[in-house]
């Protein structure tokens, strides 16, 4: 998985980068289909915003959180992303289960 961390009007410190990397390590346990993950950190008028964008096969998932503390905003955004990834993974499993195993429909037609 490719990870990109960037900041808008915000200098990313080593502490923040380590915090983001720790949260990134938890995502693959929900879905290993994440191809690219972008984390955008922004400070605007005293509000800290963390935006997490996950490019998966077939879709792009986005989670955003705003707060007065960057660590809290990062944690909240990744919490939202974990829920989205888990929901997307379950949706794909349900879709696969409804289609059934490959080849069954062709055998039934004969």
C-alpha positions in Angstrom: 0.0 0.0 0.0 1.3 3.4 -1.0 1.0 6.1 1.7 1.2 9.8 1.1 1.1 12.3 4.0 0.8 16.0 3.1 0.0 19.3 4.8 -1.9 22.4 3.7 -0.6 25.4 5.7 0.9 22.8 8.1 4.4 21.6 8.7 4.3 17.8 9.4 6.5 16.9 12.4 8.1 13.6 13.0 5.7 13.0 15.9 2.6 13.6 13.7 4.1 11.4 10.9 4.7 8.6 13.4 1.2 8.9 14.7 -0.3 8.7 11.2 1.9 5.7 10.3 0.7 3.9 13.4 -2.9 4.4 12.4 -2.2 3.4 8.8 -0.9 0.0 10.0 -4.3 -0.9 11.4 -6.2 -0.5 8.2 -5.1 -3.6 6.2 -6.6 -5.8 8.9 -10.0 -4.6 7.6 -9.3 -4.8 3.9 -6.2 -5.7 2.0 -7.6 -4.2 -1.2 -6.4 -0.6 -0.4 -4.0 0.5 -3.1 -3.2 4.0 -2.1 -3.8 6.0 1.0 -3.5 9.8 1.2 -3.6 11.8 4.4 -4.0 15.5 4.2 -3.5 17.6 7.3 -4.7 21.2 7.4 -4.8 24.1 9.8 -7.4 26.8 9.1 -8.5 29.5 11.6 -7.4 27.5 14.6 -9.2 24.4 13.5 -7.1 21.3 12.7 -8.5 19.1 9.9 -7.4 15.6 8.9 -8.6 14.0 5.7 -8.0 10.4 4.8 -8.5 9.2 1.3 -8.3 5.5 0.5 -8.2 4.3 -3.1 -9.5 0.8 -3.2 -10.3 -1.5 -6.2 -13.4 -0.1 -7.6 -14.0 2.9 -5.3 -12.5 5.8 -3.4 -13.3 6.2 0.3 -13.0 9.5 2.1 -13.1 10.4 5.8 -12.6 13.8 7.3 -12.5 15.2 10.8 -12.0 18.7 12.3 -11.0 19.6 15.8 -8.8 21.8 18.0 -6.1 19.1 18.3 -4.4 17.5 15.3 -3.9 14.2 17.1 -7.6 14.0 17.9 -8.6 14.9 14.4 -6.3 12.2 13.0 -7.7 9.6 15.4 -11.3 10.5 14.5 -10.7 10.6 10.8 -9.0 7.1 10.9 -11.8 5.8 13.1 -14.3 6.9 10.4 -12.1 5.4 7.7 -11.9 2.1 9.5 -15.7 2.0 9.6 -16.0 2.9 5.9 -13.4 0.2 4.9 -15.1 -2.4 7.0 -18.5 -1.5 5.6 -17.1 -1.6 2.0 -15.4 -5.0 2.7 -18.7 -6.4 4.0 -20.6 -5.1 1.0 -18.1 -6.8 -1.4 -18.4 -10.1 0.6 -22.3 -9.9 0.4 -22.1 -9.1 -3.3 -19.8 -12.1 -3.9 -22.0 -14.4 -1.8 -25.2 -13.4 -3.7 -23.5 -14.2 -7.0 -22.5 -17.7 -5.8 -19.5 -19.7 -6.9 -18.4 -19.4 -10.5 -19.7 -22.0 -12.8 -22.8 -23.0 -10.8 -25.2 -21.1 -13.0 -23.9 -22.7 -16.2 -24.3 -26.2 -14.7 -27.9 -25.4 -13.7 -28.8 -24.3 -17.2 -27.9 -27.7 -18.7 
